[in-house]
Amino acid sequence: MAENMPAGPAETGAEMDYAEHEKTYNLFLAVIKYSSLVIVAILVAMAFGFFTPAGFFSSTVLFILITALGVWLLS
């Protein structure tokens, strides 16, 4: 079976589309950045709601404020 292996490179396909690669990479970074922001905002709002007498409404307002401030800072 080894004698049937080609001697040249394994892949001789088309050239890489670097512009599409950059767009995909930038989209991936944006998704990771904003999803991390939302996760941190959820955790802070949950801690605020559970460990203080503030309650659900105040923690929801805090979540919205943290998310809005984070989007403004990250943009």
All heavy atoms as a GROMACS GRO file, in nm:
protein
  571
    1MET      N    1   0.081  -0.118   0.000
    1MET     CA    2   0.000   0.000   0.000
    1MET      C    3   0.087   0.126   0.000
    1MET      O    4   0.049   0.226  -0.058
    1MET     CB    5  -0.092  -0.001   0.121
    1MET     CG    6  -0.185   0.118   0.124
    1MET     SD    7  -0.288   0.122   0.267
    1MET     CE    8  -0.440   0.064   0.198
    2ALA      N    9   0.203   0.121   0.060
    2ALA     CA   10   0.290   0.237   0.066
    2ALA      C   11   0.344   0.273  -0.073
    2ALA      O   12   0.376   0.388  -0.098
    2ALA     CB   13   0.405   0.213   0.161
    3GLU      N   14   0.352   0.174  -0.162
    3GLU     CA   15   0.404   0.204  -0.295
    3GLU      C   16   0.303   0.283  -0.380
    3GLU      O   17   0.339   0.339  -0.483
    3GLU     CB   18   0.444   0.076  -0.368
    3GLU     CG   19   0.336  -0.028  -0.381
    3GLU     CD   20   0.328  -0.121  -0.261
    3GLU    OE1   21   0.410  -0.113  -0.169
    3GLU    OE2   22   0.237  -0.202  -0.261
    4ASN      N   23   0.178   0.291  -0.338
    4ASN     CA   24   0.076   0.367  -0.412
    4ASN      C   25   0.068   0.513  -0.370
    4ASN      O   26  -0.011   0.588  -0.424
    4ASN     CB   27  -0.062   0.302  -0.395
    4ASN     CG   28  -0.069   0.166  -0.459
    4ASN    OD1   29   0.009   0.136  -0.550
    4ASN    ND2   30  -0.158   0.083  -0.412
    5MET      N   31   0.148   0.556  -0.273
    5MET     CA   32   0.145   0.692  -0.222
    5MET      C   33   0.213   0.786  -0.323
    5MET      O   34   0.320   0.754  -0.374
    5MET     CB   35   0.217   0.702  -0.087
    5MET     CG   36   0.155   0.620   0.022
    5MET     SD   37  -0.005   0.681   0.072
    5MET     CE   38   0.044   0.828   0.156
    6PRO      N   39   0.152   0.903  -0.349
    6PRO     CA   40   0.217   0.999  -0.439
    6PRO      C   41   0.339   1.062  -0.372
    6PRO      O   42   0.346   1.075  -0.251
    6PRO     CB   43   0.108   1.102  -0.466
    6PRO     CG   44   0.016   1.092  -0.349
    6PRO     CD   45   0.021   0.948  -0.304
    7ALA      N   46   0.434   1.103  -0.452
    7ALA     CA   47   0.557   1.160  -0.399
    7ALA      C   48   0.547   1.310  -0.374
    7ALA      O   49   0.624   1.365  -0.298
    7ALA     CB   50   0.672   1.132  -0.497
    8GLY      N   51   0.448   1.376  -0.435
    8GLY     CA   52   0.437   1.522  -0.424
    8GLY      C   53   0.360   1.564  -0.300
    8GLY      O   54   0.332   1.483  -0.211
    9PRO      N   55   0.324   1.691  -0.293
    9PRO     CA   56   0.249   1.741  -0.177
    9PRO      C   57   0.110   1.679  -0.171
    9PRO      O   58   0.052   1.642  -0.272
    9PRO     CB   59   0.242   1.892  -0.201
    9PRO     CG   60   0.268   1.911  -0.345
    9PRO     CD   61   0.353   1.796  -0.389
   10ALA      N   62   0.058   1.670  -0.050
   10ALA     CA   63  -0.072   1.606  -0.030
   10ALA      C   64  -0.186   1.692  -0.083
   10ALA      O   65  -0.289   1.642  -0.125
   10ALA     CB   66  -0.094   1.578   0.118
   11GLU      N   67  -0.171   1.823  -0.080
   11GLU     CA   68  -0.278   1.911  -0.126
   11GLU      C   69  -0.224   2.009  -0.227
   11GLU      O   70  -0.128   2.080  -0.202
   11GLU     CB   71  -0.336   1.988  -0.008
   11GLU     CG   72  -0.450   2.078  -0.046
   11GLU     CD   73  -0.506   2.152   0.073
   11GLU    OE1   74  -0.522   2.092   0.179
   11GLU    OE2   75  -0.533   2.271   0.057
   12THR      N   76  -0.285   2.010  -0.342
   12THR     CA   77  -0.249   2.107  -0.444
   12THR      C   78  -0.375   2.181  -0.488
   12THR      O   79  -0.401   2.199  -0.605
   12THR     CB   80  -0.183   2.038  -0.565
   12THR    OG1   81  -0.275   1.940  -0.614
   12THR    CG2   82  -0.053   1.973  -0.527
   13GLY      N   83  -0.454   2.225  -0.390
   13GLY     CA   84  -0.582   2.290  -0.418
   13GLY      C   85  -0.565   2.436  -0.456
   13GLY      O   86  -0.456   2.483  -0.492
   14ALA      N   87  -0.674   2.507  -0.447
   14ALA     CA   88  -0.676   2.649  -0.484
   14ALA      C   89  -0.600   2.733  -0.382
   14ALA      O   90  -0.573   2.690  -0.270
   14ALA     CB   91  -0.820   2.696  -0.494
   15GLU      N   92  -0.569   2.855  -0.424
   15GLU     CA   93  -0.503   2.948  -0.334
   15GLU      C   94  -0.597   2.987  -0.220
   15GLU      O   95  -0.718   2.983  -0.234
   15GLU     CB   96  -0.464   3.074  -0.411
   15GLU     CG   97  -0.359   3.052  -0.516
   15GLU     CD   98  -0.222   3.023  -0.457
   15GLU    OE1   99  -0.189   3.085  -0.354
   15GLU    OE2  100  -0.151   2.940  -0.513
   16MET      N  101  -0.539   3.026  -0.106
   16MET     CA  102  -0.621   3.068   0.007
   16MET      C  103  -0.685   3.203  -0.022
   16MET      O  104  -0.623   3.290  -0.081
   16MET     CB  105  -0.538   3.078   0.134
   16MET     CG  106  -0.518   2.948   0.203
   16MET     SD  107  -0.464   2.967   0.373
   16MET     CE  108  -0.589   3.067   0.444
   17ASP      N  109  -0.809   3.217   0.024
   17ASP     CA  110  -0.881   3.344   0.011
   17ASP      C  111  -0.857   3.421   0.141
   17ASP      O  112  -0.931   3.409   0.237
   17ASP     CB  113  -1.028   3.316  -0.011
   17ASP     CG  114  -1.107   3.441  -0.041
   17ASP    OD1  115  -1.044   3.549  -0.051
   17ASP    OD2  116  -1.230   3.432  -0.054
   18TYR      N  117  -0.752   3.503   0.142
   18TYR     CA  118  -0.712   3.572   0.264
   18TYR      C  119  -0.814   3.676   0.310
   18TYR      O  120  -0.830   3.698   0.428
   18TYR     CB  121  -0.574   3.636   0.247
   18TYR     CG  122  -0.464   3.533   0.246
   18TYR    CD1  123  -0.400   3.499   0.128
   18TYR    CD2  124  -0.426   3.470   0.363
   18TYR    CE1  125  -0.301   3.403   0.127
   18TYR    CE2  126  -0.326   3.375   0.363
   18TYR     CZ  127  -0.264   3.342   0.245
   18TYR     OH  128  -0.166   3.246   0.244
   19ALA      N  129  -0.883   3.738   0.217
   19ALA     CA  130  -0.985   3.837   0.255
   19ALA      C  131  -1.099   3.768   0.330
   19ALA      O  132  -1.147   3.819   0.433
   19ALA     CB  133  -1.037   3.908   0.131
   20GLU      N  134  -1.143   3.654   0.283
   20GLU     CA  135  -1.249   3.580   0.352
   20GLU      C  136  -1.200   3.528   0.487
   20GLU      O  137  -1.276   3.525   0.584
   20GLU     CB  138  -1.297   3.464   0.264
   20GLU     CG  139  -1.419   3.394   0.316
   20GLU     CD  140  -1.542   3.483   0.315
   20GLU    OE1  141  -1.552   3.572   0.230
   20GLU    OE2  142  -1.628   3.463   0.403
   21HIS      N  143  -1.075   3.488   0.493
   21HIS     CA  144  -1.017   3.442   0.620
   21HIS      C  145  -1.016   3.555   0.722
   21HIS      O  146  -1.052   3.534   0.839
   21HIS     CB  147  -0.875   3.392   0.595
   21HIS     CG  148  -0.802   3.352   0.719
   21HIS    ND1  149  -0.826   3.234   0.785
   21HIS    CD2  150  -0.706   3.416   0.790
   21HIS    CE1  151  -0.748   3.227   0.892
   21HIS    NE2  152  -0.675   3.336   0.897
   22GLU      N  153  -0.979   3.674   0.682
   22GLU     CA  154  -0.978   3.789   0.772
   22GLU      C  155  -1.118   3.824   0.821
   22GLU      O  156  -1.138   3.856   0.938
   22GLU     CB  157  -0.916   3.911   0.703
   22GLU     CG  158  -0.766   3.902   0.686
   22GLU     CD  159  -0.693   3.913   0.818
   22GLU    OE1  160  -0.739   3.987   0.907
   22GLU    OE2  161  -0.588   3.849   0.830
   23LYS      N  162  -1.218   3.819   0.731
   23LYS     CA  163  -1.355   3.848   0.771
   23LYS      C  164  -1.405   3.746   0.872
   23LYS      O  165  -1.470   3.781   0.971
   23LYS     CB  166  -1.447   3.850   0.649
   23LYS     CG  167  -1.430   3.972   0.563
   23LYS     CD  168  -1.529   3.989   0.450
   23LYS     CE  169  -1.608   3.871   0.408
   23LYS     NZ  170  -1.687   3.890   0.287
   24THR      N  171  -1.375   3.620   0.850
   24THR     CA  172  -1.417   3.515   0.942
   24THR      C  173  -1.350   3.531   1.078
   24THR      O  174  -1.414   3.516   1.182
   24THR     CB  175  -1.385   3.376   0.884
   24THR    OG1  176  -1.448   3.364   0.757
   24THR    CG2  177  -1.433   3.264   0.974
   25TYR      N  178  -1.222   3.561   1.078
   25TYR     CA  179  -1.147   3.579   1.202
   25TYR      C  180  -1.200   3.699   1.281
   25TYR      O  181  -1.218   3.692   1.403
   25TYR     CB  182  -0.999   3.596   1.172
   25TYR     CG  183  -0.913   3.610   1.294
   25TYR    CD1  184  -0.894   3.503   1.381
   25TYR    CD2  185  -0.850   3.731   1.324
   25TYR    CE1  186  -0.816   3.516   1.495
   25TYR    CE2  187  -0.772   3.744   1.436
   25TYR     CZ  188  -0.755   3.637   1.521
   25TYR     OH  189  -0.678   3.652   1.633
   26ASN      N  190  -1.228   3.809   1.211
   26ASN     CA  191  -1.281   3.928   1.279
   26ASN      C  192  -1.420   3.902   1.336
   26ASN      O  193  -1.453   3.950   1.445
   26ASN     CB  194  -1.282   4.047   1.184
   26ASN     CG  195  -1.143   4.097   1.156
   26ASN    OD1  196  -1.052   4.082   1.237
   26ASN    ND2  197  -1.123   4.156   1.039
   27LEU      N  198  -1.503   3.826   1.264
   27LEU     CA  199  -1.634   3.790   1.316
   27LEU      C  200  -1.621   3.702   1.440
   27LEU      O  201  -1.692   3.721   1.539
   27LEU     CB  202  -1.716   3.718   1.209
   27LEU     CG  203  -1.853   3.667   1.252
   27LEU    CD1  204  -1.944   3.783   1.287
   27LEU    CD2  205  -1.914   3.581   1.144
   28PHE      N  206  -1.529   3.606   1.437
   28PHE     CA  207  -1.505   3.520   1.552
   28PHE      C  208  -1.462   3.601   1.674
   28PHE      O  209  -1.513   3.581   1.785
   28PHE     CB  210  -1.398   3.416   1.517
   28PHE     CG  211  -1.350   3.335   1.634
   28PHE    CD1  212  -1.429   3.235   1.686
   28PHE    CD2  213  -1.228   3.362   1.692
   28PHE    CE1  214  -1.385   3.161   1.795
   28PHE    CE2  215  -1.183   3.289   1.800
   28PHE     CZ  216  -1.262   3.188   1.852
   29LEU      N  217  -1.372   3.697   1.655
   29LEU     CA  218  -1.327   3.781   1.766
   29LEU      C  219  -1.440   3.865   1.822
   29LEU      O  220  -1.452   3.881   1.945
   29LEU     CB  221  -1.212   3.871   1.722
   29LEU     CG  222  -1.078   3.803   1.700
   29LEU    CD1  223  -0.974   3.906   1.655
   29LEU    CD2  224  -1.031   3.730   1.822
   30ALA      N  225  -1.526   3.919   1.736
   30ALA     CA  226  -1.638   4.000   1.782
   30ALA      C  227  -1.737   3.915   1.862
   30ALA      O  228  -1.786   3.959   1.966
   30ALA     CB  229  -1.708   4.065   1.663
   31VAL      N  230  -1.765   3.794   1.815
   31VAL     CA  231  -1.858   3.707   1.887
   31VAL      C  232  -1.803   3.671   2.024
   31VAL      O  233  -1.875   3.675   2.125
   31VAL     CB  234  -1.889   3.580   1.804
   31VAL    CG1  235  -1.959   3.475   1.886
   31VAL    CG2  236  -1.973   3.615   1.682
   32ILE      N  237  -1.676   3.638   2.032
   32ILE     CA  238  -1.614   3.603   2.159
   32ILE      C  239  -1.612   3.723   2.253
   32ILE      O  240  -1.642   3.712   2.373
   32ILE     CB  241  -1.471   3.550   2.136
   32ILE    CG1  242  -1.475   3.419   2.061
   32ILE    CG2  243  -1.396   3.534   2.268
   32ILE    CD1  244  -1.552   3.310   2.129
   33LYS      N  245  -1.581   3.841   2.200
   33LYS     CA  246  -1.572   3.962   2.283
   33LYS      C  247  -1.707   3.996   2.345
   33LYS      O  248  -1.716   4.017   2.466
   33LYS     CB  249  -1.520   4.077   2.196
   33LYS     CG  250  -1.506   4.207   2.266
   33LYS     CD  251  -1.433   4.313   2.184
   33LYS     CE  252  -1.492   4.339   2.050
   33LYS     NZ  253  -1.431   4.454   1.981
   34TYR      N  254  -1.811   3.999   2.264
   34TYR     CA  255  -1.942   4.040   2.315
   34TYR      C  256  -2.009   3.931   2.397
   34TYR      O  257  -2.081   3.961   2.492
   34TYR     CB  258  -2.031   4.090   2.202
   34TYR     CG  259  -1.982   4.220   2.145
   34TYR    CD1  260  -1.932   4.229   2.015
   34TYR    CD2  261  -1.981   4.335   2.222
   34TYR    CE1  262  -1.885   4.349   1.965
   34TYR    CE2  263  -1.934   4.455   2.173
   34TYR     CZ  264  -1.886   4.462   2.043
   34TYR     OH  265  -1.839   4.580   1.995
   35SER      N  266  -1.987   3.806   2.364
   35SER     CA  267  -2.045   3.700   2.447
   35SER      C  268  -1.975   3.695   2.583
   35SER      O  269  -2.041   3.669   2.685
   35SER     CB  270  -2.038   3.565   2.377
   35SER     OG  271  -1.905   3.528   2.351
   36SER      N  272  -1.847   3.723   2.588
   36SER     CA  273  -1.777   3.731   2.718
   36SER      C  274  -1.832   3.847   2.801
   36SER      O  275  -1.850   3.833   2.923
   36SER     CB  276  -1.627   3.749   2.697
   36SER     OG  277  -1.573   3.640   2.629
   37LEU      N  278  -1.859   3.958   2.736
   37LEU     CA  279  -1.918   4.072   2.806
   37LEU      C  280  -2.054   4.036   2.866
   37LEU      O  281  -2.080   4.067   2.982
   37LEU     CB  282  -1.933   4.190   2.711
   37LEU     CG  283  -2.017   4.307   2.762
   37LEU    CD1  284  -1.947   4.377   2.877
   37LEU    CD2  285  -2.049   4.402   2.650
   38VAL      N  286  -2.138   3.969   2.791
   38VAL     CA  287  -2.271   3.933   2.840
   38VAL      C  288  -2.260   3.833   2.955
   38VAL      O  289  -2.333   3.844   3.055
   38VAL     CB  290  -2.358   3.878   2.725
   38VAL    CG1  291  -2.486   3.815   2.777
   38VAL    CG2  292  -2.390   3.989   2.627
   39ILE      N  293  -2.169   3.737   2.946
   39ILE     CA  294  -2.153   3.639   3.053
   39ILE      C  295  -2.106   3.707   3.182
   39ILE      O  296  -2.158   3.678   3.291
   39ILE     CB  297  -2.056   3.528   3.010
   39ILE    CG1  298  -2.121   3.441   2.902
   39ILE    CG2  299  -2.013   3.442   3.128
   39ILE    CD1  300  -2.028   3.344   2.836
   40VAL      N  301  -2.010   3.797   3.171
   40VAL     CA  302  -1.963   3.868   3.290
   40VAL      C  303  -2.074   3.955   3.348
   40VAL      O  304  -2.093   3.960   3.470
   40VAL     CB  305  -1.837   3.952   3.256
   40VAL    CG1  306  -1.804   4.050   3.367
   40VAL    CG2  307  -1.720   3.861   3.228
   41ALA      N  308  -2.152   4.021   3.262
   41ALA     CA  309  -2.263   4.104   3.310
   41ALA      C  310  -2.368   4.020   3.381
   41ALA      O  311  -2.423   4.061   3.484
   41ALA     CB  312  -2.325   4.180   3.194
   42ILE      N  313  -2.396   3.902   3.329
   42ILE     CA  314  -2.492   3.812   3.395
   42ILE      C  315  -2.441   3.769   3.532
   42ILE      O  316  -2.516   3.770   3.630
   42ILE     CB  317  -2.520   3.689   3.306
   42ILE    CG1  318  -2.606   3.728   3.186
   42ILE    CG2  319  -2.589   3.578   3.385
   42ILE    CD1  320  -2.624   3.617   3.085
   43LEU      N  321  -2.314   3.734   3.540
   43LEU     CA  322  -2.258   3.689   3.667
   43LEU      C  323  -2.259   3.802   3.771
   43LEU      O  324  -2.292   3.779   3.888
   43LEU     CB  325  -2.117   3.635   3.648
   43LEU     CG  326  -2.107   3.502   3.574
   43LEU    CD1  327  -1.961   3.466   3.549
   43LEU    CD2  328  -2.176   3.393   3.652
   44VAL      N  329  -2.223   3.922   3.731
   44VAL     CA  330  -2.224   4.034   3.825
   44VAL      C  331  -2.366   4.065   3.869
   44VAL      O  332  -2.391   4.088   3.988
   44VAL     CB  333  -2.156   4.158   3.761
   44VAL    CG1  334  -2.177   4.283   3.846
   44VAL    CG2  335  -2.008   4.132   3.741
   45ALA      N  336  -2.460   4.066   3.776
   45ALA     CA  337  -2.599   4.095   3.811
   45ALA      C  338  -2.658   3.986   3.902
   45ALA      O  339  -2.735   4.016   3.994
   45ALA     CB  340  -2.683   4.110   3.684
   46MET      N  341  -2.622   3.861   3.877
   46MET     CA  342  -2.669   3.752   3.964
   46MET      C  343  -2.613   3.767   4.104
   46MET      O  344  -2.686   3.750   4.204
   46MET     CB  345  -2.632   3.616   3.905
   46MET     CG  346  -2.717   3.575   3.788
   46MET     SD  347  -2.660   3.424   3.710
   46MET     CE  348  -2.670   3.308   3.843
   47ALA      N  349  -2.485   3.798   4.114
   47ALA     CA  350  -2.425   3.816   4.246
   47ALA      C  351  -2.489   3.935   4.318
   47ALA      O  352  -2.516   3.928   4.438
   47ALA     CB  353  -2.274   3.838   4.232
   48PHE      N  354  -2.516   4.042   4.245
   48PHE     CA  355  -2.581   4.159   4.303
   48PHE      C  356  -2.723   4.125   4.351
   48PHE      O  357  -2.765   4.166   4.458
   48PHE     CB  358  -2.585   4.272   4.200
   48PHE     CG  359  -2.644   4.400   4.252
   48PHE    CD1  360  -2.574   4.478   4.342
   48PHE    CD2  361  -2.768   4.443   4.209
   48PHE    CE1  362  -2.627   4.596   4.389
   48PHE    CE2  363  -2.822   4.561   4.256
   48PHE     CZ  364  -2.752   4.638   4.346
   49GLY      N  365  -2.794   4.047   4.272
   49GLY     CA  366  -2.932   4.013   4.309
   49GLY      C  367  -2.942   3.911   4.421
   49GLY      O  368  -3.034   3.918   4.503
   50PHE      N  369  -2.847   3.818   4.427
   50PHE     CA  370  -2.855   3.711   4.526
   50PHE      C  371  -2.797   3.750   4.661
   50PHE      O  372  -2.846   3.706   4.765
   50PHE     CB  373  -2.784   3.585   4.476
   50PHE     CG  374  -2.854   3.516   4.363
   50PHE    CD1  375  -2.782   3.445   4.271
   50PHE    CD2  376  -2.992   3.521   4.350
   50PHE    CE1  377  -2.845   3.380   4.166
   50PHE    CE2  378  -3.055   3.457   4.246
   50PHE     CZ  379  -2.982   3.386   4.154
   51PHE      N  380  -2.691   3.830   4.661
   51PHE     CA  381  -2.619   3.856   4.785
   51PHE      C  382  -2.647   3.993   4.846
   51PHE      O  383  -2.584   4.030   4.944
   51PHE     CB  384  -2.469   3.838   4.763
   51PHE     CG  385  -2.434   3.698   4.720
   51PHE    CD1  386  -2.368   3.674   4.601
   51PHE    CD2  387  -2.468   3.590   4.800
   51PHE    CE1  388  -2.336   3.546   4.561
   51PHE    CE2  389  -2.436   3.461   4.760
   51PHE     CZ  390  -2.370   3.439   4.641
   52THR      N  391  -2.736   4.068   4.787
   52THR     CA  392  -2.777   4.196   4.844
   52THR      C  393  -2.930   4.197   4.852
   52THR      O  394  -2.995   4.119   4.784
   52THR     CB  395  -2.730   4.315   4.758
   52THR    OG1  396  -2.794   4.309   4.631
   52THR    CG2  397  -2.579   4.314   4.739
   53PRO      N  398  -2.986   4.284   4.929
   53PRO     CA  399  -3.132   4.290   4.935
   53PRO      C  400  -3.193   4.368   4.818
   53PRO      O  401  -3.309   4.408   4.824
   53PRO     CB  402  -3.158   4.360   5.068
   53PRO     CG  403  -3.038   4.440   5.095
   53PRO     CD  404  -2.923   4.363   5.035
   54ALA      N  405  -3.118   4.389   4.712
   54ALA     CA  406  -3.163   4.472   4.600
   54ALA      C  407  -3.280   4.408   4.526
   54ALA      O  408  -3.374   4.477   4.488
   54ALA     CB  409  -3.048   4.497   4.505
   55GLY      N  410  -3.273   4.281   4.497
   55GLY     CA  411  -3.383   4.214   4.430
   55GLY      C  412  -3.364   4.198   4.280
   55GLY      O  413  -3.262   4.237   4.222
   56PHE      N  414  -3.467   4.141   4.219
   56PHE     CA  415  -3.462   4.106   4.077
   56PHE      C  416  -3.459   4.229   3.987
   56PHE      O  417  -3.382   4.234   3.891
   56PHE     CB  418  -3.582   4.016   4.042
   56PHE     CG  419  -3.590   3.981   3.897
   56PHE    CD1  420  -3.505   3.888   3.843
   56PHE    CD2  421  -3.681   4.044   3.814
   56PHE    CE1  422  -3.511   3.856   3.709
   56PHE    CE2  423  -3.688   4.013   3.680
   56PHE     CZ  424  -3.603   3.918   3.627
   57PHE      N  425  -3.545   4.324   4.013
   57PHE     CA  426  -3.553   4.441   3.926
   57PHE      C  427  -3.421   4.520   3.924
   57PHE      O  428  -3.374   4.560   3.817
   57PHE     CB  429  -3.668   4.533   3.970
   57PHE     CG  430  -3.685   4.653   3.882
   57PHE    CD1  431  -3.738   4.641   3.755
   57PHE    CD2  432  -3.644   4.778   3.926
   57PHE    CE1  433  -3.751   4.751   3.673
   57PHE    CE2  434  -3.657   4.888   3.845
   57PHE     CZ  435  -3.712   4.876   3.718
   58SER      N  436  -3.362   4.540   4.039
   58SER     CA  437  -3.236   4.614   4.045
   58SER      C  438  -3.123   4.539   3.976
   58SER      O  439  -3.039   4.601   3.909
   58SER     CB  440  -3.198   4.641   4.190
   58SER     OG  441  -3.293   4.722   4.251
   59SER      N  442  -3.121   4.408   3.990
   59SER     CA  443  -3.016   4.331   3.922
   59SER      C  444  -3.037   4.331   3.770
   59SER      O  445  -2.940   4.330   3.695
   59SER     CB  446  -3.008   4.190   3.976
   59SER     OG  447  -3.127   4.120   3.951
   60THR      N  448  -3.162   4.335   3.726
   60THR     CA  449  -3.188   4.344   3.582
   60THR      C  450  -3.142   4.479   3.528
   60THR      O  451  -3.081   4.486   3.420
   60THR     CB  452  -3.338   4.325   3.554
   60THR    OG1  453  -3.380   4.199   3.608
   60THR    CG2  454  -3.368   4.328   3.405
   61VAL      N  455  -3.168   4.585   3.601
   61VAL     CA  456  -3.121   4.718   3.560
   61VAL      C  457  -2.968   4.722   3.558
   61VAL      O  458  -2.908   4.778   3.465
   61VAL     CB  459  -3.179   4.827   3.653
   61VAL    CG1  460  -3.114   4.962   3.628
   61VAL    CG2  461  -3.330   4.835   3.638
   62LEU      N  462  -2.906   4.662   3.656
   62LEU     CA  463  -2.759   4.656   3.660
   62LEU      C  464  -2.705   4.579   3.540
   62LEU      O  465  -2.607   4.620   3.478
   62LEU     CB  466  -2.710   4.593   3.790
   62LEU     CG  467  -2.559   4.581   3.805
   62LEU    CD1  468  -2.495   4.719   3.810
   62LEU    CD2  469  -2.524   4.500   3.927
   63PHE      N  470  -2.769   4.468   3.505
   63PHE     CA  471  -2.726   4.390   3.387
   63PHE      C  472  -2.734   4.476   3.261
   63PHE      O  473  -2.641   4.475   3.180
   63PHE     CB  474  -2.814   4.265   3.372
   63PHE     CG  475  -2.796   4.196   3.241
   63PHE    CD1  476  -2.682   4.122   3.215
   63PHE    CD2  477  -2.892   4.206   3.142
   63PHE    CE1  478  -2.664   4.058   3.093
   63PHE    CE2  479  -2.876   4.144   3.020
   63PHE     CZ  480  -2.761   4.069   2.996
   64ILE      N  481  -2.843   4.548   3.243
   64ILE     CA  482  -2.858   4.633   3.125
   64ILE      C  483  -2.753   4.743   3.123
   64ILE      O  484  -2.693   4.772   3.018
   64ILE     CB  485  -3.001   4.689   3.118
   64ILE    CG1  486  -3.100   4.576   3.093
   64ILE    CG2  487  -3.014   4.797   3.011
   64ILE    CD1  488  -3.244   4.614   3.110
   65LEU      N  489  -2.726   4.803   3.238
   65LEU     CA  490  -2.625   4.910   3.245
   65LEU      C  491  -2.485   4.857   3.215
   65LEU      O  492  -2.409   4.921   3.141
   65LEU     CB  493  -2.628   4.976   3.382
   65LEU     CG  494  -2.747   5.066   3.411
   65LEU    CD1  495  -2.743   5.112   3.556
   65LEU    CD2  496  -2.748   5.184   3.317
   66ILE      N  497  -2.450   4.743   3.272
   66ILE     CA  498  -2.317   4.686   3.247
   66ILE      C  499  -2.301   4.650   3.100
   66ILE      O  500  -2.198   4.675   3.039
   66ILE     CB  501  -2.292   4.563   3.337
   66ILE    CG1  502  -2.278   4.606   3.482
   66ILE    CG2  503  -2.168   4.486   3.292
   66ILE    CD1  504  -2.270   4.491   3.579
   67THR      N  505  -2.406   4.590   3.042
   67THR     CA  506  -2.399   4.551   2.902
   67THR      C  507  -2.387   4.674   2.811
   67THR      O  508  -2.305   4.676   2.718
   67THR     CB  509  -2.522   4.468   2.863
   67THR    OG1  510  -2.533   4.357   2.952
   67THR    CG2  511  -2.512   4.417   2.721
   68ALA      N  512  -2.466   4.777   2.838
   68ALA     CA  513  -2.461   4.897   2.755
   68ALA      C  514  -2.325   4.967   2.768
   68ALA      O  515  -2.267   5.010   2.667
   68ALA     CB  516  -2.573   4.992   2.795
   69LEU      N  517  -2.274   4.977   2.890
   69LEU     CA  518  -2.143   5.039   2.910
   69LEU      C  519  -2.033   4.957   2.843
   69LEU      O  520  -1.942   5.012   2.780
   69LEU     CB  521  -2.114   5.054   3.059
   69LEU     CG  522  -1.982   5.117   3.097
   69LEU    CD1  523  -1.979   5.262   3.051
   69LEU    CD2  524  -1.958   5.108   3.246
   70GLY      N  525  -2.042   4.826   2.854
   70GLY     CA  526  -1.941   4.740   2.790
   70GLY      C  527  -1.943   4.750   2.639
   70GLY      O  528  -1.837   4.754   2.575
   71VAL      N  529  -2.061   4.754   2.579
   71VAL     CA  530  -2.070   4.768   2.434
   71VAL      C  531  -2.013   4.903   2.391
   71VAL      O  532  -1.942   4.914   2.291
   71VAL     CB  533  -2.215   4.750   2.386
   71VAL    CG1  534  -2.233   4.794   2.242
   71VAL    CG2  535  -2.260   4.605   2.402
   72TRP      N  536  -2.043   5.007   2.469
   72TRP     CA  537  -1.991   5.140   2.437
   72TRP      C  538  -1.838   5.143   2.447
   72TRP      O  539  -1.770   5.203   2.364
   72TRP     CB  540  -2.054   5.243   2.530
   72TRP     CG  541  -2.008   5.382   2.503
   72TRP    CD1  542  -2.038   5.459   2.395
   72TRP    CD2  543  -1.920   5.459   2.585
   72TRP    NE1  544  -1.975   5.581   2.407
   72TRP    CE2  545  -1.902   5.584   2.521
   72TRP    CE3  546  -1.857   5.435   2.707
   72TRP    CZ2  547  -1.823   5.683   2.577
   72TRP    CZ3  548  -1.779   5.535   2.760
   72TRP    CH2  549  -1.763   5.657   2.695
   73LEU      N  550  -1.783   5.077   2.550
   73LEU     CA  551  -1.638   5.077   2.568
   73LEU      C  552  -1.566   4.988   2.464
   73LEU      O  553  -1.456   5.020   2.422
   73LEU     CB  554  -1.602   5.031   2.708
   73LEU     CG  555  -1.632   5.130   2.821
   73LEU    CD1  556  -1.606   5.065   2.956
   73LEU    CD2  557  -1.548   5.255   2.805
   74LEU      N  558  -1.628   4.877   2.428
   74LEU     CA  559  -1.564   4.784   2.336
   74LEU      C  560  -1.577   4.824   2.189
   74LEU      O  561  -1.506   4.773   2.104
   74LEU     CB  562  -1.619   4.643   2.356
   74LEU     CG  563  -1.583   4.576   2.487
   74LEU    CD1  564  -1.653   4.442   2.498
   74LEU    CD2  565  -1.434   4.558   2.502
   75SER      N  566  -1.671   4.912   2.160
   75SER     CA  567  -1.691   4.951   2.019
   75SER      C  568  -1.589   5.050   1.971
   75SER      O  569  -1.520   5.114   2.037
   75SER     CB  570  -1.829   5.011   2.002
   75SER     OG  571  -1.926   4.915   2.030
   0.00000   0.00000   0.00000
